Amino acid sequence: MDFVIRKGCKADCLSTLELIQELAEYEKAPEEMVISLKDLEEDGFGENSIYELFVAEQNDKIIGIAVFYEKYSTWKGRCIYLEDLIVTESKRGIGAGKALFEAVVGFAKEKNSGRMEWQVLDWNTPAIDFYKSYNAELDGTWYNGRFTKEQLQNINL
């Protein structure tokens, strides 16, 4: 293994943003990505940080990230939600994704989390196979609900 996994810091936000852009393109939705460098810096390393970050680094370059945060389940208590696990395309297959995933698993175990969750697109076979290699439950019975920022602003309360 010629890369290291470490806790991310504010200085890693630009590389993080670039990897998120790469993911948006991979998922065929680059126009949906609206987050800024300032958002990433404030939301992860500001006064009221809301996410955690692990990075995979090789030769002083960030090649992968795991973005996650704590959420609450009324059934299971404190849980970890893995928002994104991204390894730059040219570095896939060297074990960085596995190492990042296991870093988040270790964090969840350390926190005695009631559950760890994530989503995977139904067409992303490499990711699905990866998660299945851990005997993960992939539940196809739940719908994902959401409002966009614009939809939220247009709801009359």
C-alpha positions as CSV (number, residue, x, y, z in Angstrom):
1,M,0.0,0.0,0.0
2,D,1.7,3.2,-1.2
3,F,-1.0,5.6,0.1
4,V,-2.0,6.7,3.6
5,I,-5.5,7.2,5.1
6,R,-5.8,10.1,7.4
7,K,-8.4,12.4,8.9
8,G,-9.1,15.2,6.5
9,C,-8.4,18.9,7.2
10,K,-9.5,22.2,5.8
11,A,-6.6,22.3,3.4
12,D,-8.0,19.2,1.8
13,C,-11.2,20.9,0.7
14,L,-10.1,21.9,-2.7
15,S,-9.1,18.3,-3.6
16,T,-12.3,17.1,-2.0
17,L,-14.3,19.5,-4.3
18,E,-12.4,18.2,-7.3
19,L,-13.3,14.6,-6.4
20,I,-16.9,15.5,-5.9
21,Q,-17.0,17.1,-9.3
22,E,-15.5,13.9,-10.7
23,L,-18.2,11.9,-9.0
24,A,-20.9,14.2,-10.4
25,E,-19.6,13.6,-13.9
26,Y,-19.3,9.8,-13.3
27,E,-23.0,9.8,-12.1
28,K,-24.0,11.8,-15.2
29,A,-25.3,14.7,-13.1
30,P,-22.6,17.5,-13.1
31,E,-25.2,20.2,-13.3
32,E,-26.7,19.1,-9.9
33,M,-23.5,19.9,-8.0
34,V,-23.8,23.4,-6.6
35,I,-21.6,23.2,-3.5
36,S,-18.7,25.6,-3.2
37,L,-15.2,25.4,-1.7
38,K,-16.4,27.9,1.0
39,D,-19.4,25.6,1.8
40,L,-17.1,22.6,2.2
41,E,-14.7,24.5,4.4
42,E,-17.4,26.0,6.7
43,D,-19.5,22.8,6.8
44,G,-16.6,20.5,7.6
45,F,-14.2,22.7,9.5
46,G,-16.1,25.8,10.6
47,E,-17.6,26.6,14.0
48,N,-20.6,24.3,13.4
49,S,-19.0,21.5,11.4
50,I,-21.5,18.8,10.3
51,Y,-19.4,16.3,8.4
52,E,-16.3,14.2,8.9
53,L,-13.7,13.5,6.2
54,F,-11.1,10.8,5.7
55,V,-8.7,11.1,2.8
56,A,-6.4,8.7,0.9
57,E,-3.2,10.4,0.1
58,Q,-0.4,9.3,-2.3
59,N,2.7,11.3,-2.9
60,D,1.2,14.4,-1.2
61,K,-1.9,14.2,-3.5
62,I,-5.4,13.4,-2.4
63,I,-6.6,10.4,-4.5
64,G,-9.8,9.5,-2.5
65,I,-12.2,10.7,0.1
66,A,-14.9,9.4,2.4
67,V,-17.4,12.0,3.6
68,F,-19.6,10.9,6.4
69,Y,-21.6,12.3,9.4
70,E,-23.6,11.2,12.4
71,K,-27.4,10.9,12.1
72,Y,-30.0,9.6,14.5
73,S,-32.3,6.7,14.1
74,T,-35.3,6.5,16.4
75,W,-34.9,2.7,16.3
76,K,-31.1,2.3,16.5
77,G,-29.9,5.6,18.1
78,R,-26.7,7.1,16.8
79,C,-25.7,6.0,13.3
80,I,-23.1,6.9,10.7
81,Y,-24.1,7.9,7.2
82,L,-21.5,7.6,4.5
83,E,-22.4,10.3,2.1
84,D,-19.7,9.7,-0.5
85,L,-16.8,7.3,-1.0
86,I,-14.8,8.5,-4.0
87,V,-11.5,7.4,-5.5
88,T,-10.2,9.2,-8.6
89,E,-10.6,7.0,-11.6
90,S,-6.9,6.5,-12.3
91,K,-6.3,5.2,-8.8
92,R,-9.2,2.7,-8.6
93,G,-8.2,-0.8,-7.9
94,I,-5.2,-0.1,-5.6
95,G,-7.2,-0.6,-2.4
96,A,-7.8,3.1,-1.5
97,G,-11.6,2.7,-1.6
98,K,-11.4,-0.4,0.7
99,A,-9.1,1.4,3.1
100,L,-11.3,4.5,3.2
101,F,-14.5,2.4,3.7
102,E,-12.8,0.5,6.5
103,A,-11.7,3.7,8.1
104,V,-15.4,4.8,8.3
105,V,-16.4,1.3,9.5
106,G,-13.7,1.7,12.3
107,F,-15.1,5.1,13.2
108,A,-18.6,3.7,13.4
109,K,-17.4,0.9,15.6
110,E,-15.5,3.3,17.8
111,K,-18.6,5.4,18.3
112,N,-20.7,2.3,19.0
113,S,-23.0,3.2,16.2
114,G,-26.3,1.4,16.0
115,R,-26.0,1.3,12.2
116,M,-23.9,2.5,9.3
117,E,-25.7,3.5,6.1
118,W,-25.0,4.6,2.5
119,Q,-26.6,4.7,-0.9
120,V,-25.5,3.2,-4.2
121,L,-27.0,3.8,-7.6
122,D,-28.6,0.7,-9.0
123,W,-26.4,0.8,-12.2
124,N,-23.1,1.1,-10.3
125,T,-22.2,-2.6,-10.4
126,P,-18.5,-2.2,-9.2
127,A,-19.7,-0.4,-6.1
128,I,-22.6,-2.8,-5.5
129,D,-20.2,-5.8,-5.8
130,F,-17.7,-4.0,-3.4
131,Y,-20.4,-3.6,-0.7
132,K,-21.7,-7.1,-1.2
133,S,-18.1,-8.3,-0.5
134,Y,-18.7,-7.1,3.0
135,N,-22.1,-8.9,3.2
136,A,-23.8,-5.5,3.4
137,E,-27.6,-5.3,3.2
138,L,-28.6,-3.6,0.0
139,D,-32.3,-2.8,0.5
140,G,-34.4,-2.1,-2.6
141,T,-37.6,-1.7,-0.7
142,W,-37.3,2.0,0.4
143,Y,-37.9,5.0,-1.8
144,N,-35.5,8.0,-1.3
145,G,-37.5,11.2,-0.7
146,R,-36.0,14.7,-1.0
147,F,-36.8,18.3,-1.7
148,T,-34.4,20.5,-3.7
149,K,-33.4,23.9,-2.2
150,E,-35.9,25.5,-4.7
151,Q,-38.7,23.2,-3.7
152,L,-38.2,23.9,0.0
153,Q,-38.4,27.6,-0.7
154,N,-41.6,27.2,-2.6
155,I,-43.5,25.3,0.1
156,N,-46.1,27.5,1.7
157,L,-46.2,27.0,5.4
